[in-house]
Amino acid sequence: MSPALSPARKLLRTWKNLGAPIHAGTVLALGPGGFDLARAAQDVLEPGALTLVHPDPAPPRARFKTTSDSLTELAATRPGAFDLVLAAGGLGAASIGGVRDDLGHMVALLAPEGVLALVIDTLGAPDAGGGIDTLLFPHLHRQGDLGDEPRTLLPAAAWMLLFKAMGLDVQAAEGLGTQEIAPETFARHAARLEIYDSVELATGRLHVIARQRGDRP
């Protein structure tokens, strides 16, 4: 029996199956997972050079390097430097303005025709405890009364519009309409849930592969 795949390796295989490029020249990885994310990216996508955004130096004999620079600093000092940016989560944990700024920095880091691979928790993603309280009671979430981690409550369609506004062409997406909500939840909260589009309501975690517009020089 083969060993279970780590979350980082599962994520990288999902991105690969969606069309994330193999053997990309320069790759930047960021988000939860740290060194496991970098190792999985090396094994699954086999990049030419990989940089991980991480506060600590890379372990001895690692096939990647790390940088402690923020996205803002990287976008200012290394614009257009990466053929592939891997964003492994956390993009929704900010205000809408913060999300727009972070996504803008990622786009700025991409070379012409560079690719962004990311995973997003959308409006319908389960809360930390597995419920959907932020979906059912968005006004309480905005006031901080639910005790959840901060999260930008954007539906999948809004994310797609944001990608387009940022100059990205979405090439593949996985997760649209695949989430199931328990029948008892519908029965109890029908009046709250009926305002949502059925596909949006059934979309929680979304994996996206998007390409930067523009030709290489």
N, C-alpha and C positions, 0 to 999 in steps of 0.2 A: 504494500500500500504506500503510495507516494505521500510525502509530507505535505501538510496544508500550506498554501501560499500565504505569505505575509500580506497585510493590507497594501503596503507599498508596491509589492510585485503584482498584486491583482490590479491595482490602479494603472501601472505601467502597461500591463498586457491589454487592458481595456483601451488605453490610448493607442497602442500599437494596432489593435484590431480596427480602430476607427480611422487610422491613416496617419498617425504621428510618424514622421520620417525616421527611417533607419539610417545610421551613419551620418547624421547631421554634423556639420563641421564644428560649430561652437554652440554649446547648450548651457542654459541657466536653469537651475531648479530651486524652487522655494516653496515654503509651506510646511505643514506638519509632516513628520516622518524623518526629518533630519538625515542622518547618515544612511539609514535604511532606504530612504528615497533615492539618494545618490547611487547607492550600490545597485538598486533595482534598475535605475535608469541606465547605468553602465551595462548591465547584463542583458536587458531587454532591447534597448535601442542602439547600443554600441556607438555612442557618439565619438567624434574625433577628440573633443575636449569638453569637459564638464566642470562647471563651477556651481557650488552649492551655497546659497545664502544661509549662513550659520555663524553664530558668535564664536565657535571654537575652531581651532585648526583641524584639518583633516587628519585622521588616524595614520600611523606609519604604514607605508606601502599602499595607501589608498590610490585608486586610479582617478581621483578627482581632487580638486582644490576647493577651498572655501573662501568666502568673503564675508566680512561683517558689515559691509556697507548696506544702507537701506535702499529700498527701491528708488527713492527720490535721488539719492547720491549716485546710484548706478546709472539712472536715466540721464543725469547731468554729465557724467564723466565717460560713459560708454554707450552713447546713442548708436543704434543700428549695429551693435556688436555681436548679436546672437542670431543664429539661424533657427533656433528652437528655444522657447521658454516654456517650462513646465511649472504650472501653478497648482499645487496639490491641496488646495483648500484654504479656508480662512478669508476669502475675498469678500464674503458677505458680512464679516464681523466689524462693521463700521457704519458710519452715516452714508447716505446716498452720495454726498459729495466726496467722502473718503473713498468709496468704491470707485467712483468715476476717476478720481485722481490716480488710484493704484492701477486701475486698468490702463489708463493713459500712459503711465510710466512703463508698463509691460509692452505696450505697443511701440513706445519710443525706443525700447531696447532691441526690437526686432529689426533685422536686416530686411531690405526689400524682398518680398515673397517669403519672409520668415513665417514660422508657424507658432501659434500659441495653443498649448494643450492645457485645459483647466477643468477642475471639478468644482461645481457650485451647489450650495444648498439653496434652493429656490423657496418661494413663498410657501409651498406645500410640504417642505421637508419636516420630518418629525422633530420635536423638541428633544432636549437632552434626555428626558425620561421616556421618550417614545410616543408621547402624545402630540396633539396638534393645537395646543392652546394658543400659540401665537397666530395661527391661521383663524381660529374661532374668535379670538378676542384681541384684534390688532391694536385697538385703542388702549387697552390695559398694558400691552407690550410696550407701546410707545411711551407710556408713563412710567415704565419700569416696575410695574406692580406684579409681574409674573415671576420675577427673580431669575429669568433666563439670561444667558450670555447675549450681548448685543448682536443684533443681526439685521441686515437690511432686507426688508420684506418685499423683494421684487419677484413678480411672477416670471415664468420662463420667457414669455413674449417680450417683456420689458428688457430682459437680458439680451435677447436677440436684437432688439432695436438699439441697445447700447453698443453692442459689438459693431453694428452697421455704422453708427455715428462715429465710432472710433476708427473707421477705415478698415475693418476686418470683414472678410468674407467667410461665413460659417460653412465649413466643408462637411462636417458630420456632427451629429448630436445623438447621445443615447440617454434614455431616461424619460423622454416625453410620453406621458400617459401610461406609464408602467406601474405606478404605485397604487396599491389597493388600500382603501380606507374601510375600516370595519363597518358592517351594516348597522350595528347598534349606534355607532357614532352618527351615521346619517339619520337614523331614526330619532335620535335625541336632539340633533342640531340642524335639522333640515332647513329651517328658516335662515340660519346663518350661512349654510353651505350652498344654498341654491343661487346665490349671487355670483358664484364663481363659474367660469367656463369649465366644462367637464375635463378637458385635457389638462388645463392648468391645475385643477384640483388633484389630478392623478399624477402630477409631476413633482417629485421631491428632489432627489439628487440628480444633477445633470452633468454629463461629461461632454465636453465640447472640443472640437478641433477647428481652429480658425486660422486663416492665412492673411498676412499683411498684403495690402495692395501695393502695386508698383513693381517695376522691372528692375532686375539687377543691372548694375552698370556694366 
